[in-house]
């Protein structure tokens, strides 16, 4: 059963056009997977970082530390987070677990 959400409807020419919900309810509806911090987006857009690298740097994790978390060499981390790479789902799952985020937050 779904929880009741208080919302306001904004009408346009007599028809519902928008629904305004409290932010807390909005975040519950979309879930944390849909959120990416502004800083992460900025690194992707302004510096052409991959989401992997942007998240790693945003969280203050070095490539060497990430390599330990993933049980790979630092060179592998560097290759995986290259901006032109399209990581496989298995790679994204490992990174998400190591970073403490969801796989959806790593999808471009």
N, C-alpha and C positions, 0 to 999 in steps of 0.2 A: 504494500500500500504506500502511495507517495504522500509526503508531508505537505501540509497546507502552506502555501507561499502567499504572503500579502503583496499585491502589486497594484500599480496604477495603469490604466489604459489611456493612451493618448489617441484621440479620434482625428480622422482626416476625412472631411466631407461625409460625416456620419458613419464611417467605417473604422474599425480598429486599425491603427497604423503602427503603434509601438506599445510595448509593455515595459514599464519601469519597475524594477524589483530592487529590494535592498541588496547592497553589494555582497553581504555575507551569503544571502540566498543565491545570488548569481554565481559566486565562486563554488558553492555546493553543486549547482546545476552543471557547470562546465567541468568541474573537477580540476585537480592540480595539473593533470597532464597537458592541459591547454595553455598553461602559463609559462612564459619564458621571460626572465628578467630583461629589462630595458638594456642593461649593460651588455648582456649576451648578444642581443639583437644588434646593438651598436658595433660590437667587435666583428660580427658577421658582415654588416653593411659597410662600415667605414674602413675596416682593415682587411676585408676579404678572407676572414678566418672561416674555417669549417665550424659547424656547430660543436663538434667534438673539442676542438681547440678552444673555442670561445667559452664553453662550459668549464673546461679544465682550468683555464686562466681565471675565469670569474670566481671559481671556488678556491683559487690560490694553490693549486696543485702543480708541481713541476712535472716535466716529462719523466724524470727518473722515478718519482713517487708513483706516477700513473703506471709506469712499467711494472713496478713491484705489485701494485694492486691487480694488474691484469696478468701477471706472471709471464711477461714477455720482455724483450730487450727494449731499451730506450729508442733505438732506431725503428722498431716496429711501431711504436707510438707515433713517432714523427711521420712515418709513412701513412698510418691510418688517419691522421688528422690533416693530411694535405687537403687544400680546398677543392681540388679536382676529383678527389676520391668519392665514390658512392659505396659506403660500407654495407655489408650484408646484414641481415637482421640479427644473426648470431653475434656479430661484432657489436652492433648497437646494444644488444641485451647485456653483453659483458661490460661495456662502458657505462650503461645506465646503472647497473648494479654497483660498479666501482665508484661512481659519482654520487650515488644516493638519489637518483632522479628516475623518471619514467622513460621508457623507450620512446614514447610519443614526443617527449621534449627534445629528442635528438633527431627527429625526422625533419627533413627540409621540404 
